[in-house]
Structures are given as C-alpha cells and as structure tokens.
Amino acid sequence: MEWEDGKIRCWWANPKNEKYIRYHDEEWGIPVYDDHKLFEMLILESFQAGLSWECVLNKREAFRKAFDDFDLEKVCGYGEEKLQKLRENPEIIRNQLKIRAAVTNGKIFREIQKEYGSFSNYVWHWTKGEVVYEKGESRSELSDRMSEDLKRRGMKFVGTTIIYAYLQAVGVIYSHDEGCFLEKKEQG
C-alpha cells in the first residue's frame, strides 16, 4: 500500500500513528551496538508481552521518564519504594511482574556485560556479527537459543517471540517487507 508521502511501508506500520511511522522509518531494523539503547529496547520489548508493540511505543516517553531514561545502574538499584511508584504510574504499563522483571533483567544484563565486555558483544555473538535476513517469522532457531540462554540466566519475559521481536528491533534480524521502501536484500 502506498502512503500519502508516496512510500510503501511494512504492513504493520500504522499510517495513522506518527510515532509508529517514525519508529518504522528511523529505528526498526537498524543495527544497534550501544548498550544503553539495547537495554531500553530489551525492557520495552519485555513490557510488550501479551500486548501490541504500538501500545508500548505510544508510552515510550513515559517509560523513559519513569525508568530514569533506562539508566542501567539506577534501574538495578530500584527498591520497593520505587517499584511501588512505578506500579502506581498510570502513564506506563503497570504490570507488577513486568516491573520487577525490569530490575531483575537489568542485573542480569549487567552480568552479561561483564562476561562479554558489553551486551552488544553478547547480542551480536549469536550471528558472529552478521545481520540475518528473513521475513514473515515470529520466532527462529536464533531467537529460541537466545531466549533459552537468557531464561537460564534468570531473565523474565524473554520468550522466543519477544526475543525475535527484540532482534528485529535492534537490527540483528532484518525483516522489512518485500516492497517496503526500506527493504534490503541479503548482502553477499
């Protein structure tokens, strides 16, 4: 479908939501190597579990404010008082288990940073630094393996479908639809 601006986009990008259009055009599928951004996306994707990405994306700025701009050290240090404030914040998704998981996952994220030198090194080691080109999937052997590893380490809300969406979001898996103005073919 051609949009008002003459561009063709992936089927899922809601043409009535400017945030979604910008996310599709400027972020989704672009390789990320910055640990701060990787942490933000991991937390946001975990809040997506059972919901739509559009719901999470619409609350992204509120999440940034509520979670101290996803400052890893601050999130890892959240105590009961901060967790209660998050549960009472009507601007974010207030699921108690997901809020607690953000802290737990942050601590494990930090452990992985120490083990691999950065979380980016961890994420990209699964593909030896290469982008995977595939379309129309919601999970793969790659997301299965990474999900299993993260769960083994103690992370929550990191099932294979969430991890697949995460890998797409941070550009490890490149999935723009055929015909999308951003579609690229596999290199090599």
N, C-alpha and C positions, 0 to 999 in steps of 0.2 A: 504494500500500500504506500503510495506516495503522499507525503505530508505537505502542509502548506508551504514549507520552505523548499519544496522540491526534492527533498531527500527521502530515501527509503530506509527504514529502520527495522530492527528486530521486532517480531510480532508482539513481544511482551511490554515494550516501552509505551506507556500510556500517553497518547498525544495531548491529553488534557491536563497533564501534570508536569509543569515546568521543571520541578526538581528531578523527576524521573528522566525527562529528556536530557537534561544536563548530565545526570549520572550516566546514562547510556552513552552519550556522545563524548564525555570528557574523562570518565573513570573506568567503566566496566571493561575488563579485558586488557587493560594496560598493565604490563608487568610492574609489580611493586617490590622494592627491595628495602624500603625504610621500615624498621621495626615498629616505630610509633604508628604508622598507617596500618601495618599488618595487625597490630594489637587492636586498633579501633575496629577494623573490619571483622576480626575474629569475634569480638564482643557483640557487635551489631548482628552478625550472622547468627550467633547463638540465641539472640533475642527473637530472631525470625522463626525459630522452631514452632511449627503449628500455625504460623501467621503468614501473611504475604510480605515480600520484600518492600513493596510500596508502603505498607503500614509502618515499617521500621524506618524507611528512608524519610518519610514525612515527619518523623520525630527525631531525626538525626541531630539537629542543632540542640534540641532539648537534652538528648543523651550526652552530647559533648559537654554541655553546661553541668548536668547532674553528675557526670563521671569525671569531673575535673579535666576536661579535654583529653580524656583517656591517658592521663599521666600514669604510667605503669606503677611507679613506686607509691603514688597516692592510692591507687586502686588496691594494690596489695596490702596497704595499711588500713583499709576500712574496717572499723569496728562496728559493734552493734548499733551505736547511735547513728552513724552514717547510713547503715543498711536500713534502719527504720525510716530515715528521711527519704531514702530512695523509694521505699515501699509506699510512702505517702505522697510521692510526687505524681500529680495527675498528668503531667506532660510526657511521661515516658511509659513504657510497658512495665507494670508493677508486679510482675510475677516474682514471688519471693524466691523460688528455686533458681530462676534465671539470674536474679540479682546476686544471690550467694555464689552462683557458678562464676559470675564475672570476677569475683575476688579469687576464688579457687583457681580458675583458669589463668588469671594474671600471675599467680605464684608459680604455676607450672610453666607458663610462658617464660618467666624469668629463669627458671631452672634450665629450660631448653636453650635459652640464650647463653647461659654459662657453659653448657655442654658443647654447643655448636659454634660459639663465638658470636652468633646473632640468631634471631628467629628466622631471619631471611635465609641464612645458610641452611637451616633446618627445612624450611618450606621448599626451597629450590633443590635440595639434595635429592628429593624424590624423583626428579626428572633429569638429574645431572645438569641443571641449569637451563634445560631446553623448555620451550613452550610446547604444549600439547594442543594439537588442533583437532577438535571434534565438536559435533553439533547434535542437538536433539537428545541428549542424555541427561539424567538426573543423578547418576552415580556411575562409577567406573572402578576398575581394579585399583587404580591410583587412589581414589577417594576412600575405597574400602581399607586399603593398607594404612593410609594416613589416619583415618578415623580410628581404626583399631589401635594404632600406636598412641594416639592422644588419649583414648579411653584407658589404655593400660597405664598411662602416666597419671591418670586421675581426673582428666578434664571431663566436663559435663556439657551436654547439649552440643556434641560434636559428632553426631551420627553421620553416616556416609553421604546422605543427601545434603546436609548442612555443609559438610566439608567440600563436597563437589561445588556447591554454590560459592563457597569461600574461594576455592581455587579459580573459579571463573572470574570472580570479582577482582582478584589480585593478579590476574593475567597469567597464571600458570597454565590454565586451560583456556584456550581461545575459542569462543563459540558464537561469534556473531553470525546471524542467519545468512543464508545464501541470498544475495541481492541487497543486503544491508550496505549502506554506503561505507561502513567501516570493515566490511568483510575482507579478510586477507586469506590467502591460500598458504598452506604449509610451506615453510622455507626449505630449500634444499632440493 
